[in-house]
Amino acid sequence: MIKIPPYLKKGDLIGITCASSKMELYQAEYAASVLESWGYRVHLGITVGTSFHNFSAPEELRLEELQDMLDDPEIKAILFGRGGYGMICIIDQLNFSKFRKNPKWLCGYSDVTVLHAHVHQKVGVATIHSMMSSGITIATQEDQYVQSLRLALAGKSYKYTHGPHPMNRNGSGSGELVGGNLTLLAASSGSPSQIDTKGKILVLEDIGEYRYSVDRMMYTLKRAGWLDKLAGLIVGGFTDPRETETPFGQTEYEIIRHVVKEFSYPVCYGFPVGHQEQNFALKLGLKHELKVGATGVSLKPLK
């Protein structure tokens, strides 16, 4: 049974940490000002605005700060500064005993997929796949994607719709929503963080990967059993694709369609989630209904 953290009230405290790659302080400060305009208090961690090679800080400090925020009863949600790389280095050292008893919302995407998957599979707590601090800017603060995070934190209901895609496989299904970044999901195969996807709706997205690598990762998921018994598959953005000198011969969507062709569950392509401005907040772990039809796609949580 998935536990749902308490939704936020005005005056609640949100912690911002950079548990993976570094980000500029001014970006986090602007995001914090937007969160404050929503009625929340914000605590900027000491990993925000610092750097250690590509990381925000040495591993020990990133681990310590995230652990402190997980354990702090005053912090009601953690919004990650950005993704990049580094969560996989610390995930097995985190202690979730206090978090399990007093869960809070963990919000982010990309490298945060490791945390989403681990918390879903090992801790049984819902999380939010969403925009991070780096995505909350002057240009985006009022758009529907940033606002979807505001509504999700407050516990407002949502129903996302998207137009049809020629590769969609029509149908409907319901199940817990799981997934995120394809690279990180494939990297978790065979680890304690691998999600049991049976009867669930899987979300996939990625950025900057060679097409042959996307093909390999999709076969990794297939061989590890991720794709066998899904209730549905949501394919989001696959931005900034890369090719070798000899082109692979298939787009990312064509690759995915080929790998899942033997299954019968509904599949939609181009859903507004991923490394792009069109990135709706999704409550992972909650049961959702996915409908894929001739006129488009709808996704909504089920009560």
ROBA-100172 format. One record per residue: residue number from 0; x, y, z of N, C-alpha, C in turn. Coordinates in steps of 0.001 Angstrom, whole numbers. Atoms other than C-alpha are relative to their C-alpha. Layout:
N
    nr       n_u       n_v       n_w      ca_u      ca_v      ca_w       c_u       c_v       c_w
   NUM         X         Y         Z         X         Y         Z         X         Y         Z
...
This chain:
303
    nr       n_u       n_v       n_w      ca_u      ca_v      ca_w       c_u       c_v       c_w
     0       846     -1196         0         0         0         0       882      1249         0
     1      -798     -1222        94      1529      3324     -1098      -525      1046       982
     2       359     -1058      -939      1554      5999      1580       114      1352      -704
     3        10     -1333       617       655      9535       451       415      1033      1039
     4      -403     -1032      -958      2556     12341      2212     -1080      1066       150
     5       964     -1097      -158       500     15221      3640       228      1075     -1056
     6      -121     -1117       936      -255     17930      1126       348      1264       786
     7      -528     -1177      -673      1202     21339      1890     -1078      1028       297
     8       844     -1126      -408      -502     24199      3697       846      1264       -39
     9      -721     -1269       -15       380     27873      3603       866        79      1267
    10      -923      -100     -1118      3395     28506      5814       895     -1204       178
    11      -850      1184       -97      4863     25019      5365      1373       273      -602
    12     -1390      -199       398      8602     24695      4796       400      -986     -1092
    13      -539       806      1092     10155     23424      1539      1519       125        16
    14     -1454       -10        76     13811     22434      1428       462      -152     -1436
    15      -610       132      1320     15894     22896     -1722      1433      -480       183
    16     -1347       559       -92     18999     20743     -2080       472      -424     -1376
    17      -589       491      1247     21365     19775     -4887       744     -1290       331
    18      -579      1290      -371     21982     16090     -4261       796      -628     -1128
    19      -702       539      1159     23494     15586     -7707       948      1063      -554
    20      -888      -990       611     25029     18171    -10049      -226      1397       572
    21        19     -1360      -540     25703     21818     -9254      -986       883      -742
    22       824     -1015       641     23483     24788     -9977       393      1368       542
    23      -330     -1359      -423     23864     28552     -9755      -928       451      1127
    24       760      -463     -1152     22726     30204     -6531     -1174       881      -422
    25      1069      -930       385     20700     32893     -8314     -1216      -739      -542
    26      1123       779       515     18586     30220    -10019      -853      -534      1143
    27       725       538     -1154     17674     28617     -6696      -697      1114       771
    28       604     -1113      -732     17020     31993     -5095     -1261       483      -712
    29      1204      -419       720     14591     32902     -7867     -1118     -1013       196
    30      1013      1041      -223     12791     29561     -7566      -572       113      1411
    31       470      -145     -1376     12606     30103     -3813      -977      1160       131
    32       903     -1157       -70     10978     33506     -4336     -1370      -346      -575
    33      1281       432       579      8312     31864     -6518      -748      -884      1000
    34       628       859     -1006      7638     29185     -3889      -545       832      1162
    35       469      -891     -1079      7351     31931     -1275     -1247       764      -428
    36      1202      -688       490      4818     33729     -3480     -1216      -919        28
    37      1085       973      -137      2770     30515     -3275      -439      -165      1456
    38       372        55     -1411      2681     30939       502       856      -906       852
    39      -852       913      -746      5482     28597      1552      1269       694       488
    40     -1338      -397      -421      8687     29108      3474      1004      -914      -691
    41     -1001       767       746     11904     27924      1831      1340        20       741
    42     -1353       136      -547     15200     26641      3203       939      -439     -1111
    43     -1010       356       994     18141     26677       775      1139      -737       685
    44     -1079       780      -587     20644     23950      1581      1365       543      -367
    45     -1365      -495       229     24381     24499      1686       601      -575     -1285
    46      -482       512      1288     24804     22425     -1500      -484       848     -1170
    47       532      -868      1055     22964     25116     -3453       998      1117      -293
    48      -923     -1058       397     25317     27382     -5392      1461      -339       218
    49     -1388       425      -182     28467     25395     -4557       360     -1002     -1095
    50      -407       940      1037     30516     23125     -6797      1177      -838       459
    51     -1110       931      -230     32833     20133     -6598       100      -828     -1266
    52       -41       563      1348     33867     19192    -10125     -1398       167      -628
    53      1333      -121       581     30534     18416    -11837     -1093       -28      1058
    54       980       119     -1070     28806     17784     -8511      -197      1330       725
    55       218     -1201      -810     27345     20361     -6178       969        49      1176
    56      -843       100     -1192     29549     19129     -3325       547     -1421        69
    57      -468      1379      -173     31540     16073     -2227     -1138      -929       418
    58      1047       991      -256     29521     12887     -1834      -492        22      1440
    59       377        45     -1416     29573     12981      1966      -931      1146       369
    60       817     -1163      -319     28079     16467      2089     -1363       -81      -673
    61      1287       163       688     25393     15748      -501      -874     -1009       732
    62       719      1024      -761     24421     12640      1440      -509       557      1323
    63       373      -529     -1311     24391     14425      4783     -1162       982      -102
    64      1069      -989       105     22214     17287      3594     -1326      -638      -381
    65      1244       658       386     19659     15068      1875      -552      -805      1172
    66       464       758     -1163     19505     12810      4936      -625       918      1038
    67       540      -959      -975     18979     15829      7205     -1382       493      -425
    68      1304      -483       472     16128     17084      5009     -1065     -1090        49
    69       941      1115      -114     14519     13637      4890      -479      -173      1438
    70       293       247     -1415     14646     13455      8693      -669      1180       697
    71       481     -1211      -671     13683     17055      9528     -1532        64       -32
    72      1467         3        -8     10020     17040     10660      -615      1322      -444
    73       539     -1302       392      9639     20751      9864       -88       132     -1524
    74        16       -59      1461     10421     20263      6153     -1085      -919      -523
    75      1156       754       492      7233     19149      4396       142      -451     -1458
    76      -266       416      1380      8630     18815       855      1442       338      -326
    77     -1351      -266       484     12022     18614      -825       -75       184     -1512
    78       -79      -288      1429     12453     20252     -4226      1473        -9      -392
    79     -1409        96       380     15706     19267     -5894       375      1141      -934
    80      -454     -1136       790     17780     22007     -7470        72      -321     -1476
    81       -99       468      1377     18591     20092    -10629       386     -1467        32
    82      -374      1402        91     19424     16627    -11877      1479      -141      -286
    83     -1405       203       340     22615     15857    -13730       429     -1416       312
    84      -481      1327      -387     24409     12979    -12056       431         6      1460
    85      -519       139     -1361     25077     11772     -8535      -893      -722       983
    86       896       633      -961     21970     10325     -6854       326     -1477       192
    87      -283      1430       -96     22973      6751     -7629      1187      -281       920
    88     -1186       175      -849     26196      7298     -5666      -353       -41      1486
    89       337      -131     -1421     24362      7958     -2398     -1269      -742       403
    90      1325       538      -304     21014      6153     -2654        45     -1115      1035
    91       -48      1134      -914     22110      3030      -770       500       378      1389
    92      -457      -448     -1318     23548      5079      2098     -1076       784       746
    93      1073      -752      -646     20291      6923      2825      -809      -905       924
    94       833       714      -973     18254      5866      5855     -1408       592       -68
    95      1363      -476       190     14506      6108      5267      -922      -327      1179
    96       846       421     -1125     13303      4987      8709      -882      1141       509
    97       802     -1143      -455     12172      8453      9846      -927       489     -1108
    98       812      -419      1142     10923      9346      6372     -1206      -915      -165
    99      1103       954       144      8805      6189      6275     -1116       304       990
   100       997      -304     -1029      7060      7182      9504      -658      1359      -225
   101       507     -1355       240      6668     10846      8527       400       452     -1403
   102      -397      -283      1383      6777     11046      4722      -262      1438      -412
   103       161     -1344       581      7115     14260      2753       163      -138     -1507
   104       -72        61      1457      6909     15066      -948      1428       228      -494
   105     -1297      -125       666     10097     14540     -2978      -278       353     -1452
   106       400      -562      1293      9940     16582     -6185      1209       203      -909
   107     -1053      -184       985     12120     16411     -9268      -116     -1036     -1094
   108       -12       982      1086     12977     14397    -12362      1443      -226      -415
   109     -1340       238       508     15988     13339    -14449       770      -910       961
   110      -798       830      -907     18655     12049    -12013      -767      -386      1261
   111       829       297     -1172     16036     12143     -9240      -831     -1272      -229
   112       687      1255       300     14462      9132    -11025       501     -1135       891
   113      -560      1031      -887     16819      6948     -8948      -712        21      1348
   114       662      -145     -1293     15245      8300     -5771     -1475      -373       -92
   115      1408       361       190     11690      8030     -7099      -169     -1526       -16
   116       116      1452       142     12237      4389     -8044       267      -703      1325
   117      -378       641     -1268     13926      3460     -4762     -1075       197      1060
   118      1028      -299     -1010     11317      5173     -2596     -1279      -767      -315
   119      1201       759       361      8499      3541     -4550       160     -1470       373
   120      -169      1446      -141      9953        41     -4434       331      -436      1422
   121      -499       436     -1309     11619       -54     -1012      -688       665      1178
   122       574      -769     -1123      9781      2557      1076     -1521        63       -97
   123      1441       -12       175      6285      2621      -422      -653      1339       256
   124       518     -1354      -183      5751      6393      -462      -116       675     -1364
   125       207      -732      1246      4336      8527     -3285       970      1183      -104
   126      -892     -1125       274      6599     11159     -4880      -545       777     -1198
   127       468      -822      1120      6226     13881     -7517      1105       148     -1046
   128      -892      -185      1150      7972     13714    -10911      -352      1356      -590
   129       381     -1379       324      8143     17418    -11674      1201       851      -375
   130      -975     -1060       175     10005     20532    -12634       828       152      1277
   131      -850      -277     -1157     12951     21329    -10354       251      1498       112
   132      -277     -1432      -203     14272     24646     -9068       557       641     -1263
   133      -628      -545      1199     16326     25099    -12232     -1004       319     -1093
   134      1009      -235      1027     13130     25033    -14297      -989      1100       326
   135       913     -1074      -410     11330     27757    -12356       703      1330      -237
   136      -673     -1225       416     12341     30985    -14079     -1014      1106      -249
   137       884     -1119       331     10951     34386    -14977      -909      -389     -1167
   138       753       348      1205      9850     32929    -18316     -1032     -1095       245
   139       869      1179      -167      8190     29791    -16906      -907        52      1219
   140       673        81     -1299      6825     30689    -13469     -1526       -22       -76
   141      1458       -39       116      3281     31303    -14714      -557     -1053      -955
   142       530       941       985      3074     28505    -17276      -667     -1190       694
   143       814      1074      -587       854     25466    -16764       849     -1116       581
   144      -839      1098      -473      3780     23138    -16127       574       301      1382
   145      -425      -406     -1345      5260     25059    -13203     -1207        64       922
   146      1205       -77      -821      1754     25717    -11967      -528     -1389       367
   147       429      1360      -332      1068     21972    -12102       718      -502      1247
   148      -702       351     -1241      3724     21563     -9381      -674       666      1187
   149       699      -711     -1090      1981     24199     -7258     -1289      -732       372
   150      1266       684      -260     -1335     22383     -7623       227     -1376       612
   151      -289      1338      -532       223     18971     -6941       391        70      1468
   152      -419      -142     -1394      1864     20139     -3712     -1179       314       914
   153      1171      -387      -790     -1446     21577     -2544     -1081     -1075        20
   154       968      1090        -1     -3286     18325     -3266     -1169       184      -939
   155      1081      -220       962     -5378     19631     -6135       -31     -1136     -1028
   156       150      1057       987     -6752     17101     -8594       450       496     -1368
   157      -375      -392      1355     -5579     17068    -12184      -462     -1052     -1000
   158       226       880      1138     -6435     15588    -15550       752       599     -1173
   159      -814      -495      1082     -3844     15981    -18261      -474      -621     -1312
   160       383       491      1321     -4774     15706    -21913      1065       380     -1024
   161      -975      -245      1059     -2660     15542    -25039      -578      -515     -1304
   162       537       366      1305     -3382     15274    -28735       457     -1372      -468
   163      -355      1316       519     -3178     12076    -30779      1380        -4      -645
   164     -1289       184       668        77     10714    -32188      -148     -1205      -926
   165       199      1100       958       285      8463    -35263       515     -1358       478
   166      -539      1271      -486      2260      5832    -33330      -755      -537      1215
   167       703       438     -1214      -135      5631    -30373      -672     -1356      -214
   168       778      1235        -4     -1629      2261    -29502     -1195       222       918
   169      1198      -364      -743     -5199      2878    -28400      -374     -1045      1048
   170       467       866     -1065     -6739      1439    -25281       -49       774      1301
   171        39      -637     -1309     -7176      2168    -21604       559      -967      1037
   172      -550       812     -1073     -5541       951    -18431       110       820      1262
   173      -161      -700     -1272     -5223      1812    -14775       999      -749       870
   174     -1010       565      -889     -2466      1262    -12250       838      1102       597
   175      -897      -981      -605       125      2991    -10124       939       553     -1062
   176      -882      -666       954      2190      5519    -12065      1435       -85       511
   177     -1403       151      -381      5951      4829    -12032       884       424     -1168
   178      -944      -219      1088      9078      5606    -14016       726      1323        64
   179      -780     -1219       108     10962      8621    -15259      1042      -128     -1100
   180     -1070       -42       985     14310      8852    -17011       455     -1404      -396
   181      -331      1336       490     15074      5826    -19185      1404      -432       420
   182     -1369       352      -345     18828      5923    -18555       109      -459      1447
   183       -89       339     -1416     18395      5851    -14779      -804     -1243       342
   184       776      1218      -228     15697      3185    -14889       794     -1218      -462
   185      -806      1114       497     17891       936    -17034      1184      -265       931
   186     -1146       153      -907     20805      1587    -14649      -393      -660      1315
   187       443       602     -1258     18684       387    -11730      -409     -1465      -157
   188       363      1401       227     17906     -2974    -13345       925      -924       788
   189      -778       943      -791     19018     -5770    -11044       418       516      1352
   190      -347      -590     -1293     19435     -3403     -8094     -1223       -24       920
   191      1157       -76      -903     17239     -3040     -4985     -1022      1052      -410
   192       895     -1076       418     15725        25     -6666      -852      -358     -1208
   193       788       359      1176     14302     -1860     -9652     -1469      -114       366
   194      1435       -47      -283     10552     -1252     -9778      -679     -1271      -504
   195       901      1050       459      8085     -4100     -9934     -1114       699      -764
   196       916      -770       845      6076     -2735    -12865     -1286      -745      -345
   197      1188       783       341      3411     -5453    -13040     -1271       770       355
   198      1265      -681      -211         5     -3823    -13477       115      1500       185
   199      -226     -1428      -203      1491      -306    -13441       150       732     -1340
   200      -181      -846      1180      1683      2584    -15906      1408       574        60
   201     -1407      -400        14      5301      3262    -16861       198      1243      -856
   202      -359     -1233       705      6592      6718    -17881      1473       -66      -388
   203     -1380       -27       472      9763      7021    -19982       300      1321      -689
   204      -477     -1198       685     11720     10098    -21094      1518         5        62
   205     -1462       -94       -72     15341     11022    -21803       490      1206      -801
   206      -618     -1130       701     17740     13594    -23205      1432      -364      -387
   207     -1396        41       409     20961     13605    -25209       618     -1371      -131
   208      -536      1352       116     21311      9851    -25705       156      -401     -1470
   209      -132       583      1336     22646      8102    -28791     -1153      -964      -241
   210      1164       839       304     19859      6265    -30561       284     -1490       198
   211      -307      1412      -246     21665      2936    -30408       -37      -289      1497
   212        27       175     -1453     21947      3474    -26651     -1437       -91       508
   213      1421       101      -352     18191      4091    -26372      -515     -1397      -322
   214       398      1348       386     17672       818    -28240       505     -1021      1021
   215      -595       929      -971     20016     -1018    -25870      -702        85      1344
   216       666      -155     -1298     18342       438    -22786     -1416      -553       -33
   217      1343       569       104     14890      -518    -24042        52     -1524        49
   218      -145      1457       -94     16082     -4089    -24542       415      -431      1403
   219      -334       293     -1401     17581     -3968    -21043     -1269       -74       837
   220      1272        28      -724     14151     -3088    -19661      -806     -1244      -368
   221       780      1155       446     12527     -5802    -21754       544     -1294       579
   222      -609      1228      -495     14985     -8506    -20716      -136      -130      1510
   223       125         9     -1461     14648     -7499    -17058     -1446       -78       463
   224      1397       194      -353     10865     -7818    -17192      -803      1253       260
   225       701     -1254      -250      9950     -4139    -16910     -1246       150      -885
   226      1006      -319      1021      7748     -4165    -20032     -1069     -1068      -170
   227       851      1160       268      5939     -7509    -19762     -1477       218       306
   228      1379        12      -485      2791     -6836    -17779      -469      1388       433
   229       404     -1370      -302      2262     -3079    -17831     -1499       188      -202
   230      1372      -439       272     -1156     -1449    -17596        -5      1054     -1091
   231      -109     -1016      1034        95      1236    -19982      1411       559       -44
   232     -1325      -596       181      3173      3013    -21313      -166      1425      -503
   233        13     -1410       384      3621      6790    -21496      1412       383      -428
   234     -1300      -392       523      6484      7972    -23701        20      1519      -116
   235       -99     -1452        -7      7473     11566    -23038      1022       512      -989
   236      -984      -603       889     10127     13778    -24578      1291      -791       -51
   237     -1350       530       198     13311     12310    -26017       764      1082      -755
   238      -547     -1226       574     15087     15592    -26586      1490      -125      -308
   239     -1404       -61       406     18454     16367    -28204       573     -1363      -362
   240      -508      1322       371     18907     12954    -29863      1376        95      -647
   241     -1353        26       549     22423     11964    -30899       151     -1199      -931
   242      -265      1048       971     23635      9905    -33825      1503      -248      -105
   243     -1382       302       346     26894      8127    -34568       230       378     -1463
   244      -307      -371      1384     28644      8666    -37907      -925      -724      -977
   245       986       741       788     26432      5944    -39355     -1331        43       727
   246      1277      -146      -695     22791      6763    -38500      -589     -1350       406
   247       566      1242      -524     20931      4162    -36439     -1145      -516      -868
   248      1058       423       907     17961      4143    -38809     -1392        33       576
   249      1303      -125      -638     15151      4616    -36291        34      1181       956
   250       125     -1020     -1037     13928      7511    -34171      -239      -683      1338
   251       244       561     -1331     13497      7054    -30436     -1387      -628        94
   252      1356       538       -66      9766      6562    -30816      -132     -1281      -823
   253        28      1224       806     10270      4015    -33586       695     -1147       720
   254      -705      1016      -792     12740      2160    -31372      -927      -586      1055
   255       875       460     -1076     10272      2000    -28496     -1170      -795      -557
   256      1125       719       607      7391       981    -30751       412     -1415      -396
   257      -468      1323       416      9468     -1906    -32102       183      -927      1206
   258      -292       835     -1167     10503     -3151    -28651     -1273      -473       692
   259      1234       366      -722      6930     -3164    -27264     -1103      -490      -939
   260      1029       344       992      5142     -4310    -30442      -781     -1257       358
   261       676      1269      -306      4285     -7749    -29033     -1027       118      1117
   262       914      -165     -1121      2353     -6346    -26076     -1281       697      -455
   263      1306      -523       414     -1249     -5163    -26093      -458      1216       796
   264       426     -1130      -823     -1396     -2413    -23449        85      1321      -779
   265       -30     -1292       703     -2043      1216    -24493      1360       681       126
   266     -1264      -742        42       973      3289    -25478      -267      1362      -615
   267       104     -1331       604      1105      7046    -26071      1385       617      -115
   268     -1287      -626       305      3955      9073    -27526      -134      1527        39
   269       -36     -1458        -2      4946     12711    -27093      -723       637      1160
   270       704      -564     -1156      3294     13153    -23699       858      1111       620
   271      -759     -1156      -510      4269     16480    -22050       700      -270      1338
   272      -816       271     -1173      6867     15155    -19599      1431      -246      -469
   273     -1389       239       362     10656     15213    -19695       856      1242        35
   274      -977     -1084        35     13631     17458    -20353      -408      1055     -1025
   275       577      -990       903     11599     20227    -21940      -911       892       834
   276       904      -885      -738      9370     23118    -20941     -1329      -685       290
   277      1279       698      -162      6343     20846    -21364       215     -1198       937
   278      -353      1016      -996      6797     18887    -18137      -998        48      1152
   279      1028        15     -1031      3658     18202    -16114       479      -712      1258
   280      -251       673     -1270      3923     17287    -12434      -858     -1252        71
   281       686      1291       -72      3001     13607    -11994       209      -616      1372
   282       -94       627     -1320      2242     11919     -8684       300     -1482      -173
   283      -423      1382       137      4233      8715     -8881      -430      -808      1222
   284       467       862     -1079      2875      5835     -6834     -1503         0       147
   285      1456       -51       -61      -746      6946     -7094      -589      -737     -1203
   286       680       694      1087     -3151      4899     -9171      -588      1013      -968
   287       479      -875      1055     -3942      6610    -12474      -778      -795     -1040
   288       679       567      1154     -6199      5983    -15429       568       635     -1261
   289      -522      -453      1287     -4672      6241    -18906      -966      -416     -1096
   290       858       294      1147     -6919      6501    -21963       689       532     -1256
   291      -615      -360      1272     -5452      6530    -25462     -1016      -312     -1106
   292      1017       195      1029     -7907      7064    -28302       284       807     -1242
   293      -176      -667      1286     -8368      8485    -31761        97      1516       135
   294         7     -1456      -163     -8937     12015    -30438      1091       502       944
   295     -1065      -438      -876     -6057     12049    -27967       162      -885      1225
   296      -397       731     -1196     -4790     10975    -24562      -463       737      1245
   297       270      -610     -1289     -5941     11586    -21019       629      -836      1107
   298      -617       651     -1160     -4240     10786    -17717      -498       707      1250
   299       471      -605     -1241     -5745     11331    -14299       132      -995      1151
   300       -42       888     -1169     -5318      9962    -10767     -1404      -507       325
   301      1256       572      -447     -8047      7679     -9448       -86       108      1515
   302       150      -165     -1444     -9435      8293     -5966       -61     -1362       659
